[in-house]
Amino acid sequence: MQCFMIEPRTRLHSLARSFSRMLLILLTLSSALCWSQEHPPKRKVIIDQDAAGPGGTDQQSMLLLIQSPQT
């Protein structure tokens, strides 16, 4: 009578192959979801200030404008 057991190497190879397939599918789906999201168009902002003084009020107002999510 013959024993039809799978060798441990073959089983390990099969598990590694199925894991790599699942990983490939997961990466493909996640990249597709990232690319499908629409980003708002970029806006060009021109700030016309003299920015006088180190850390003056002009520079602080520019930083607030640049860091705003609406800009």
C-alpha positions as CSV (number, residue, x, y, z in Angstrom):
1,M,0.0,0.0,0.0
2,Q,1.4,3.4,-1.0
3,C,1.2,6.5,1.1
4,F,0.1,9.6,-0.8
5,M,1.3,12.2,1.7
6,I,2.5,15.6,0.4
7,E,6.1,16.2,1.2
8,P,6.7,19.1,3.6
9,R,8.7,21.0,0.9
10,T,5.9,20.8,-1.6
11,R,3.4,22.0,1.0
12,L,5.6,24.9,1.9
13,H,6.1,25.8,-1.7
14,S,2.4,25.7,-2.3
15,L,1.8,28.0,0.7
16,A,4.4,30.4,-0.4
17,R,2.9,30.5,-3.9
18,S,-0.6,31.2,-2.6
19,F,0.7,33.8,-0.2
20,S,2.5,35.6,-3.1
21,R,-0.7,35.5,-5.2
22,M,-2.7,37.0,-2.4
23,L,-0.1,39.7,-1.8
24,L,-0.1,40.6,-5.5
25,I,-3.9,40.9,-5.5
26,L,-3.9,43.0,-2.4
27,L,-1.2,45.4,-3.8
28,T,-3.0,45.6,-7.1
29,L,-6.3,46.5,-5.4
30,S,-4.8,49.0,-3.1
31,S,-2.9,50.8,-5.9
32,A,-6.1,50.9,-7.9
33,L,-8.0,52.5,-5.0
34,C,-5.2,55.1,-4.6
35,W,-5.3,56.1,-8.2
36,S,-9.1,56.3,-8.4
37,Q,-9.3,59.0,-5.8
38,E,-9.7,62.4,-7.4
39,H,-7.4,65.2,-6.2
40,P,-8.5,68.9,-6.3
41,P,-6.7,70.9,-8.9
42,K,-3.7,72.8,-7.9
43,R,-4.0,76.5,-7.4
44,K,-1.3,79.1,-8.0
45,V,-1.0,81.6,-5.2
46,I,0.8,84.9,-5.6
47,I,1.7,86.7,-2.4
48,D,2.7,90.3,-2.9
49,Q,4.3,91.4,0.4
50,D,7.6,92.7,1.3
51,A,8.1,90.2,4.2
52,A,10.0,92.7,6.2
53,G,11.6,91.8,9.4
54,P,12.7,88.4,10.9
55,G,9.5,86.6,11.8
56,G,7.4,89.7,11.4
57,T,3.6,89.8,10.9
58,D,4.0,89.7,7.1
59,Q,5.8,86.4,7.3
60,Q,3.3,85.0,9.8
61,S,0.4,85.8,7.6
62,M,2.1,84.2,4.6
63,L,2.7,81.0,6.6
64,L,-1.0,80.9,7.6
65,L,-2.0,81.4,4.0
66,I,0.4,78.7,2.7
67,Q,-0.6,76.1,5.4
68,S,-4.3,76.6,4.8
69,P,-6.0,73.5,3.3
70,Q,-8.1,75.7,1.0
71,T,-4.9,77.1,-0.7
